[in-house]
Amino acid sequence: MPELLPLFDFNERVYLSDVVERYLSTASHGESIMARFALGIWRHENQYNFDFLEAASILDERYKVIVASWFNDPFWP
């Protein structure tokens, strides 16, 4: 999900909350779901309210595969 890379500072190992808020306010529904998914993994908590049922009903197959793959073999940065 290269479109989500600007949300993170990998050198400092942080997410950029101001960038995240701007992104979430302009992203499509599917992009927002995927951002909330990635942020939940990054933060080890569901602060941005990722919802599996919402994801299953909205995401296209490519993104569903990403979520399902993580669910089958989770990793934590």
Steps between C-alpha positions, in 0.01 A plus 500: 500500500747765385238774527519462879877549528472879560306427819810362670850611592687172479829648622338622822262202509191718547183579315434864411170582667448831318563333163269213597217736591532686169517174307195352671299814429566477123549128432239284332306261721720206401821700544383609843427141602847388392665793678311415820606136458870592459486747789348238727782262424762773541360619832401156634156641580182592315511876563371572149214248521581248228192279454531157334133497401527841336817387323334181373209695352698789345849388398584362160660157469858632498459668838300212648794273419735732691274501807439124486871426455584706806223334700636156407858595590504818710816699557563808709752770410 
